[in-house]
Amino acid sequence: GAVVSQHPSWVICKSGTSVKIECRSLDFQATTMFWYRQFPKQSLMLMATSNEGSKATYEQGVEKDKFLINHASLTLSTLTVTSAHPEDSSFYICSASPSYEQYFGPGTRLTVT
Amino acid sequence: QKEVEQNSGPLSVPEGAIASLNCTYSDRGSQSFFWYRQYSGKSPELIMSIYSNGDKEDGRFTAQLNKASQYVSLLIRDSQPSDSATYLCAVRRDSNYQLIWGAGTKLIIKP
């Protein structure tokens, strides 16, 4: 149990375009979902916390107008990277929490050219 | 002082030996503690959670928690090369469900 899927697993886009990443909890309902970013050889960095039906809470330094998060249901959250630039290239990982633990999706590797 | 501290390693352990990974945390009110394993290029995978003082065993893994010393550890018995990974310690902030992450310890199991 506790399976989280993420789509796409990798994406290449041109600078200035937008990319949407989906995160789904497949066998449980997740009141809270989290979005992380991880650069090579660095630690996980929490970007935002989203609760179903309410606005996401962004961490300091994360632009909420650039990283749009929608948590429309108890099993789906989406992250849209708007007007992507090469510096947004990273490994984006979502997690979902049914209670105390967080279960991670497999991640999305974004490359902006 | 970081909220959750881990030795970055790498920690090198011979195959078949016990690997011991340590983590300290600063918030004395923390209640939930987790160990995640992350292979290079992959997302973290939950391997142990512990909420009460003492030991919790699951297969080859044992988590140990000492709230008085603000210390949590992970023991891996009979270490295998497939255990080579970065191990992340995480502590839950009960107020908003966020996890506070350590930087991770890189573990290398040598055949």
Interface residues (C-beta under 8 A of the other chain):
Chain A: A2 T32 F34 S43 L44 L46 T49 T57 F91 I93 S97 Y100 E101 Q102 Y103 F104 G105 P106 G107
Chain B: S32 F34 Y36 G41 K42 S43 P44 E45 L46 S49 Y51 L88 A90 R92 N96 Y97 Q98 L99 W101 G102 A103 G104
